[in-house]
């Protein structure tokens, strides 16, 4: 009889662990991510992190603010992530370019992916989001 209980426990144990691993957060989070790095590995990691958040917490609103060196992430001639940016945009991620950085670096709107929008000042956009209760994440270093 003891072996029967052990056998039943061993059969159901994987089901319990499987259910625990597939827990999805239903809360409606809001996160603004600051990107200031031109490192392509940081860009690749950012896309992966966005997808991980969307998988674990699908109701999360995500905005990525690119300024300073991070503007390269949105430049079609430079970025290796343009197809991934478009895919993320289709899932509701908002990508934002800083017009101050664009002006300083003489980057025209046409040089950026169509999947982004621009704001006058990236830092002000981040500050505004935080004042509205958005969580802040700094991408890369």
Z-matrix of the N, CA and C atoms (Angstrom, degrees):
N
C 1 1.445
C 2 1.537 1 110.71
N 3 1.319 2 115.27 1 -41.33
C 4 1.455 3 119.89 2 179.36
C 5 1.528 4 111.00 3 -59.83
N 6 1.328 5 116.35 4 -37.39
C 7 1.462 6 120.83 5 179.22
C 8 1.527 7 111.45 6 -67.62
N 9 1.313 8 116.49 7 -33.21
C 10 1.468 9 120.62 8 178.19
C 11 1.534 10 109.81 9 -64.40
N 12 1.339 11 117.59 10 -43.53
C 13 1.469 12 120.97 11 177.81
C 14 1.528 13 111.33 12 -64.10
N 15 1.308 14 114.99 13 -41.05
C 16 1.460 15 119.70 14 178.64
C 17 1.527 16 110.88 15 -63.87
N 18 1.320 17 116.96 16 -42.13
C 19 1.456 18 121.66 17 178.43
C 20 1.534 19 111.00 18 -63.04
N 21 1.317 20 116.67 19 -43.56
C 22 1.473 21 120.82 20 178.50
C 23 1.525 22 109.86 21 -63.19
N 24 1.316 23 117.52 22 -44.47
C 25 1.466 24 121.52 23 179.41
C 26 1.520 25 110.47 24 -61.13
N 27 1.304 26 118.25 25 -42.38
C 28 1.460 27 121.93 26 179.83
C 29 1.526 28 111.72 27 -67.12
N 30 1.321 29 117.40 28 -31.68
C 31 1.462 30 120.74 29 178.63
C 32 1.533 31 111.79 30 -72.18
N 33 1.333 32 116.93 31 -37.42
C 34 1.458 33 120.50 32 -175.93
C 35 1.521 34 113.58 33 -90.02
N 36 1.311 35 118.74 34 -18.39
C 37 1.460 36 121.87 35 -179.13
C 38 1.524 37 112.68 36 -56.04
N 39 1.336 38 120.36 37 -45.65
C 40 1.469 39 119.65 38 178.66
C 41 1.530 40 112.42 39 -62.30
N 42 1.319 41 117.61 40 -32.41
C 43 1.469 42 119.80 41 179.20
C 44 1.522 43 111.23 42 -66.43
N 45 1.330 44 117.25 43 -40.40
C 46 1.463 45 120.21 44 178.78
C 47 1.520 46 111.66 45 -65.56
N 48 1.324 47 117.20 46 -42.49
C 49 1.465 48 119.60 47 179.62
C 50 1.517 49 111.04 48 -68.91
N 51 1.322 50 118.42 49 -34.76
C 52 1.458 51 122.07 50 177.81
C 53 1.527 52 110.14 51 -63.89
N 54 1.326 53 116.60 52 -42.90
C 55 1.470 54 120.33 53 179.39
C 56 1.524 55 110.78 54 -64.40
N 57 1.308 56 117.93 55 -37.12
C 58 1.455 57 120.83 56 179.69
C 59 1.519 58 111.44 57 -68.19
N 60 1.319 59 118.69 58 -36.13
C 61 1.460 60 122.49 59 -178.04
C 62 1.522 61 112.26 60 -72.89
N 63 1.309 62 119.00 61 -19.17
C 64 1.452 63 121.62 62 -175.95
C 65 1.522 64 112.38 63 -104.48
N 66 1.308 65 117.65 64 21.97
C 67 1.447 66 121.34 65 177.49
C 68 1.524 67 109.20 66 -67.20
N 69 1.323 68 115.52 67 130.70
C 70 1.455 69 121.20 68 179.92
C 71 1.520 70 108.41 69 -116.08
N 72 1.313 71 115.76 70 131.88
C 73 1.459 72 122.69 71 178.15
C 74 1.522 73 108.31 72 -79.25
N 75 1.325 74 117.33 73 118.22
C 76 1.473 75 121.91 74 -177.08
C 77 1.532 76 112.45 75 -91.04
N 78 1.333 77 117.27 76 -5.24
C 79 1.463 78 121.03 77 -178.01
C 80 1.530 79 110.91 78 -63.99
N 81 1.312 80 116.91 79 149.69
C 82 1.468 81 122.06 80 179.40
C 83 1.528 82 109.65 81 -93.33
N 84 1.326 83 115.69 82 86.13
C 85 1.458 84 121.74 83 177.89
C 86 1.529 85 109.84 84 -78.75
N 87 1.329 86 115.53 85 158.53
C 88 1.462 87 122.57 86 172.38
C 89 1.516 88 106.52 87 -134.25
N 90 1.338 89 116.85 88 125.21
C 91 1.460 90 120.16 89 -177.67
C 92 1.519 91 110.12 90 -135.75
N 93 1.329 92 115.01 91 133.95
C 94 1.462 93 121.20 92 173.84
C 95 1.530 94 106.59 93 -108.80
N 96 1.322 95 115.06 94 128.91
C 97 1.465 96 121.32 95 -177.68
C 98 1.522 97 108.47 96 -111.60
N 99 1.330 98 116.27 97 125.35
C 100 1.458 99 122.36 98 178.86
C 101 1.525 100 109.14 99 -94.25
N 102 1.347 101 116.16 100 125.78
C 103 1.463 102 121.02 101 177.35
C 104 1.522 103 109.40 102 -119.82
N 105 1.337 104 115.85 103 116.82
C 106 1.467 105 121.26 104 178.61
C 107 1.528 106 112.00 105 -123.06
N 108 1.324 107 117.21 106 7.70
C 109 1.462 108 121.38 107 -175.75
C 110 1.525 109 110.98 108 -102.93
N 111 1.335 110 115.52 109 142.18
C 112 1.466 111 119.99 110 173.69
C 113 1.531 112 111.42 111 -99.11
N 114 1.314 113 117.60 112 9.38
C 115 1.460 114 123.70 113 -179.89
C 116 1.535 115 109.36 114 -72.23
N 117 1.323 116 116.61 115 120.32
C 118 1.461 117 120.49 116 -177.52
C 119 1.529 118 112.68 117 -64.88
N 120 1.327 119 117.54 118 -26.34
C 121 1.466 120 120.04 119 175.46
C 122 1.528 121 110.88 120 -69.55
N 123 1.322 122 116.76 121 -35.96
C 124 1.466 123 121.09 122 175.14
C 125 1.526 124 109.47 123 -65.52
N 126 1.325 125 117.08 124 -41.03
C 127 1.460 126 121.34 125 178.82
C 128 1.532 127 110.74 126 -61.67
N 129 1.319 128 115.96 127 -45.32
C 130 1.461 129 121.11 128 179.20
C 131 1.526 130 110.50 129 -62.90
N 132 1.323 131 116.67 130 -43.44
C 133 1.463 132 121.27 131 179.07
C 134 1.530 133 110.94 132 -64.03
N 135 1.323 134 117.33 133 -37.48
C 136 1.464 135 121.33 134 179.11
C 137 1.526 136 110.57 135 -60.62
N 138 1.322 137 117.35 136 -46.62
C 139 1.465 138 120.80 137 178.38
C 140 1.526 139 110.03 138 -59.60
N 141 1.324 140 116.74 139 -43.18
C 142 1.465 141 120.58 140 178.97
C 143 1.523 142 110.88 141 -62.75
N 144 1.324 143 117.42 142 -42.24
C 145 1.459 144 121.18 143 179.59
C 146 1.525 145 111.45 144 -64.82
N 147 1.324 146 117.11 145 -40.34
C 148 1.466 147 120.54 146 177.14
C 149 1.524 148 109.69 147 -59.81
N 150 1.313 149 116.55 148 -47.26
C 151 1.468 150 120.42 149 -179.44
C 152 1.524 151 111.75 150 -64.61
N 153 1.328 152 117.19 151 -37.20
C 154 1.463 153 120.77 152 177.58
C 155 1.529 154 110.82 153 -64.33
N 156 1.321 155 116.65 154 -43.33
C 157 1.469 156 120.36 155 178.08
C 158 1.523 157 109.83 156 -62.82
N 159 1.314 158 117.07 157 -44.62
C 160 1.460 159 120.39 158 -179.85
C 161 1.528 160 111.87 159 -62.29
N 162 1.326 161 117.45 160 -34.86
C 163 1.466 162 120.80 161 178.83
C 164 1.529 163 111.30 162 -71.33
N 165 1.326 164 116.40 163 -41.93
C 166 1.463 165 120.96 164 -176.37
C 167 1.526 166 112.93 165 -82.37
N 168 1.327 167 117.01 166 -30.37
C 169 1.466 168 122.16 167 -177.64
C 170 1.533 169 108.53 168 -141.31
N 171 1.326 170 117.46 169 75.70
C 172 1.460 171 121.52 170 -171.06
C 173 1.526 172 115.80 171 -63.38
N 174 1.307 173 118.38 172 -15.58
C 175 1.469 174 120.79 173 178.85
C 176 1.518 175 113.17 174 -89.53
N 177 1.321 176 117.52 175 9.53
C 178 1.456 177 122.22 176 -177.50
C 179 1.522 178 111.39 177 -76.38
N 180 1.321 179 115.75 178 130.30
C 181 1.470 180 122.64 179 173.63
C 182 1.519 181 106.14 180 -90.37
N 183 1.345 182 117.41 181 125.36
C 184 1.464 183 122.18 182 -175.93
C 185 1.519 184 109.55 183 -122.63
N 186 1.332 185 115.70 184 132.32
C 187 1.464 186 121.69 185 171.89
C 188 1.519 187 108.16 186 -127.39
N 189 1.334 188 116.09 187 130.30
C 190 1.462 189 122.17 188 178.08
C 191 1.525 190 107.54 189 -109.05
N 192 1.341 191 116.65 190 118.76
C 193 1.463 192 122.16 191 179.62
C 194 1.525 193 108.21 192 -103.34
N 195 1.340 194 115.90 193 118.52
C 196 1.465 195 122.20 194 -177.61
C 197 1.523 196 109.57 195 -107.71
N 198 1.326 197 115.96 196 122.04
C 199 1.459 198 120.67 197 174.98
C 200 1.513 199 108.64 198 -146.97
N 201 1.331 200 115.19 199 174.75
C 202 1.460 201 121.01 200 -176.03
C 203 1.540 202 107.81 201 53.26
N 204 1.322 203 118.22 202 -136.00
C 205 1.466 204 120.67 203 -177.76
C 206 1.527 205 113.16 204 -66.03
N 207 1.319 206 117.48 205 -18.70
C 208 1.456 207 121.69 206 -179.68
C 209 1.519 208 113.93 207 -67.99
N 210 1.325 209 117.09 208 -13.98
C 211 1.462 210 120.80 209 179.49
C 212 1.527 211 111.42 210 -60.68
N 213 1.335 212 117.65 211 -26.17
C 214 1.472 213 120.87 212 -179.71
C 215 1.527 214 111.76 213 -61.19
N 216 1.319 215 116.80 214 -26.54
C 217 1.460 216 121.87 215 178.01
C 218 1.530 217 111.27 216 -57.66
N 219 1.335 218 116.60 217 -31.51
C 220 1.470 219 121.97 218 -176.07
C 221 1.524 220 113.78 219 -99.52
N 222 1.333 221 117.85 220 -6.16
C 223 1.466 222 121.13 221 -178.94
C 224 1.527 223 110.04 222 -81.20
N 225 1.320 224 116.17 223 120.55
C 226 1.464 225 120.28 224 -175.01
C 227 1.527 226 113.17 225 -63.03
N 228 1.321 227 117.72 226 -31.90
C 229 1.464 228 120.64 227 -178.77
C 230 1.524 229 112.60 228 -78.48
N 231 1.320 230 117.18 229 -14.18
C 232 1.459 231 121.16 230 -174.02
C 233 1.529 232 112.62 231 -114.69
N 234 1.314 233 116.71 232 -41.76
C 235 1.461 234 121.72 233 -171.73
C 236 1.518 235 112.41 234 -71.71
N 237 1.323 236 115.05 235 140.28
C 238 1.461 237 121.68 236 174.11
C 239 1.530 238 110.67 237 -94.45
N 240 1.331 239 116.03 238 -1.07
C 241 1.461 240 120.67 239 -173.87
C 242 1.529 241 114.18 240 -107.83
N 243 1.323 242 118.44 241 9.74
C 244 1.474 243 120.28 242 -176.71
C 245 1.531 244 113.31 243 -55.38
N 246 1.339 245 120.11 244 -45.14
C 247 1.476 246 118.14 245 177.58
C 248 1.544 247 112.02 246 -61.73
N 249 1.313 248 116.86 247 -39.52
C 250 1.465 249 120.71 248 179.07
C 251 1.526 250 111.04 249 -67.93
N 252 1.330 251 117.31 250 -35.90
C 253 1.465 252 121.12 251 177.29
C 254 1.531 253 109.49 252 -61.85
N 255 1.326 254 116.21 253 -45.46
C 256 1.471 255 120.75 254 178.84
C 257 1.530 256 110.28 255 -60.72
N 258 1.325 257 117.24 256 -43.71
C 259 1.468 258 120.97 257 178.87
C 260 1.528 259 110.93 258 -61.65
N 261 1.319 260 116.52 259 -44.75
C 262 1.470 261 120.22 260 179.60
C 263 1.531 262 110.83 261 -66.01
N 264 1.313 263 116.60 262 -38.33
C 265 1.468 264 121.18 263 177.68
C 266 1.528 265 109.86 264 -59.29
N 267 1.326 266 116.73 265 -39.55
C 268 1.468 267 121.41 266 179.93
C 269 1.524 268 111.99 267 -66.83
N 270 1.323 269 117.23 268 -19.52
C 271 1.465 270 120.77 269 177.42
C 272 1.528 271 111.68 270 -96.40
N 273 1.335 272 117.25 271 5.39
C 274 1.457 273 120.52 272 174.61
C 275 1.511 274 116.31 273 106.05
N 276 1.315 275 118.57 274 -0.77
C 277 1.466 276 120.55 275 178.61
C 278 1.530 277 108.60 276 -73.20
N 279 1.324 278 116.25 277 135.92
C 280 1.463 279 122.57 278 -179.49
C 281 1.528 280 108.66 279 -103.29
N 282 1.324 281 116.63 280 122.62
C 283 1.459 282 122.18 281 178.07
C 284 1.522 283 108.47 282 -107.38
N 285 1.332 284 115.95 283 133.13
C 286 1.454 285 121.74 284 -172.57
C 287 1.524 286 110.38 285 -129.90
N 288 1.333 287 115.81 286 133.52
C 289 1.463 288 121.90 287 175.82
C 290 1.523 289 109.45 288 -108.63
N 291 1.316 290 115.74 289 143.12
C 292 1.467 291 122.74 290 -179.75
C 293 1.528 292 109.95 291 -85.33
N 294 1.332 293 116.37 292 121.83
C 295 1.469 294 120.64 293 179.18
C 296 1.526 295 111.96 294 -67.99
N 297 1.335 296 118.40 295 -29.43
C 298 1.472 297 120.17 296 175.89
C 299 1.529 298 109.93 297 -61.38
N 300 1.330 299 116.19 298 -45.47
C 301 1.468 300 120.29 299 178.05
C 302 1.519 301 110.86 300 -64.62
N 303 1.314 302 116.69 301 -42.01
C 304 1.467 303 120.78 302 179.59
C 305 1.528 304 110.63 303 -60.25
N 306 1.311 305 116.18 304 -44.61
C 307 1.466 306 120.97 305 -179.87
C 308 1.534 307 110.49 306 -64.91
N 309 1.315 308 116.69 307 -45.68
C 310 1.466 309 121.97 308 -179.27
C 311 1.529 310 111.71 309 -61.44
N 312 1.320 311 116.61 310 -36.88
C 313 1.474 312 120.92 311 -176.49
C 314 1.526 313 112.82 312 -100.18
N 315 1.332 314 115.09 313 5.51
C 316 1.472 315 121.14 314 178.72
C 317 1.542 316 111.60 315 56.82
N 318 1.314 317 115.20 316 45.96
C 319 1.464 318 122.30 317 177.84
C 320 1.523 319 107.63 318 -99.28
N 321 1.318 320 115.78 319 126.56
C 322 1.459 321 121.04 320 178.66
C 323 1.527 322 109.81 321 -88.37
N 324 1.325 323 115.63 322 154.01
C 325 1.471 324 120.99 323 -179.99
C 326 1.533 325 110.97 324 -55.94
N 327 1.304 326 116.97 325 -36.78
C 328 1.467 327 121.79 326 -178.43
C 329 1.535 328 112.27 327 -64.37
N 330 1.323 329 117.17 328 -19.21
C 331 1.462 330 121.07 329 -179.95
C 332 1.526 331 112.38 330 -82.39
N 333 1.317 332 116.11 331 -8.19
C 334 1.463 333 121.00 332 -179.35
C 335 1.521 334 110.16 333 -100.40
N 336 1.311 335 116.21 334 154.68
C 337 1.452 336 120.85 335 176.20
C 338 1.531 337 110.10 336 -58.22
N 339 1.312 338 115.33 337 143.53
C 340 1.465 339 120.13 338 177.51
C 341 1.525 340 111.60 339 -67.72
N 342 1.329 341 116.37 340 -13.05
C 343 1.466 342 121.17 341 -178.92
C 344 1.525 343 113.25 342 -79.25
N 345 1.326 344 117.26 343 3.56
C 346 1.468 345 119.39 344 179.61
C 347 1.522 346 110.32 345 -118.25
N 348 1.312 347 114.29 346 164.98
C 349 1.458 348 121.38 347 171.74
C 350 1.519 349 107.03 348 -122.25
N 351 1.321 350 116.87 349 170.88
C 352 1.466 351 119.91 350 -179.96
C 353 1.527 352 109.92 351 -117.97
N 354 1.328 353 114.35 352 154.89
C 355 1.464 354 122.21 353 173.89
C 356 1.524 355 107.11 354 -132.60
N 357 1.331 356 118.06 355 153.24
C 358 1.464 357 120.45 356 -178.19
C 359 1.535 358 113.81 357 -57.90
N 360 1.342 359 116.65 358 -40.69
C 361 1.468 360 120.58 359 -177.06
C 362 1.525 361 109.51 360 -143.48
N 363 1.316 362 116.45 361 117.81
C 364 1.457 363 121.15 362 -178.17
C 365 1.516 364 113.47 363 -59.28
N 366 1.331 365 116.67 364 -44.29
C 367 1.464 366 119.37 365 -179.37
C 368 1.519 367 111.94 366 -63.81
N 369 1.311 368 116.70 367 -38.29
C 370 1.467 369 119.94 368 178.51
C 371 1.532 370 109.71 369 -65.28
N 372 1.324 371 117.19 370 -37.56
C 373 1.469 372 121.37 371 176.33
C 374 1.524 373 110.57 372 -60.33
N 375 1.328 374 117.39 373 -43.97
C 376 1.458 375 122.01 374 179.21
C 377 1.527 376 110.52 375 -65.08
N 378 1.325 377 116.36 376 -44.78
C 379 1.473 378 121.19 377 178.67
C 380 1.524 379 110.24 378 -59.88
N 381 1.324 380 116.38 379 -45.01
C 382 1.461 381 121.29 380 179.88
C 383 1.525 382 111.24 381 -60.08
N 384 1.323 383 116.88 382 -44.42
C 385 1.463 384 120.40 383 179.33
C 386 1.532 385 110.90 384 -62.83
N 387 1.334 386 116.56 385 -43.13
C 388 1.462 387 119.61 386 -179.97
C 389 1.526 388 111.00 387 -63.97
N 390 1.314 389 116.76 388 -39.14
C 391 1.468 390 119.97 389 178.44
C 392 1.532 391 111.46 390 -65.93
N 393 1.315 392 116.57 391 -22.19
C 394 1.469 393 121.52 392 177.99
C 395 1.529 394 112.08 393 -93.04
N 396 1.329 395 116.75 394 8.20
C 397 1.461 396 120.79 395 174.32
C 398 1.520 397 115.65 396 94.89
N 399 1.321 398 118.36 397 8.37
C 400 1.453 399 120.71 398 178.19
C 401 1.530 400 110.04 399 -74.51
N 402 1.316 401 116.46 400 143.34
C 403 1.466 402 121.65 401 173.01
C 404 1.526 403 107.92 402 -74.50
N 405 1.340 404 115.68 403 150.68
C 406 1.465 405 121.62 404 -178.07
C 407 1.531 406 109.44 405 -114.00
N 408 1.334 407 115.43 406 133.89
C 409 1.465 408 121.69 407 174.76
C 410 1.527 409 107.60 408 -133.12
N 411 1.322 410 115.79 409 133.69
C 412 1.462 411 121.97 410 175.54
C 413 1.524 412 107.42 411 -98.02
N 414 1.322 413 116.57 412 122.53
C 415 1.470 414 120.69 413 179.48
C 416 1.524 415 109.56 414 -85.21
N 417 1.337 416 116.42 415 135.73
C 418 1.454 417 121.35 416 176.09
C 419 1.513 418 112.81 417 64.22
N 420 1.350 419 114.13 418 -156.09
C 421 1.468 420 119.95 419 -178.29
C 422 1.503 421 110.28 420 -127.33
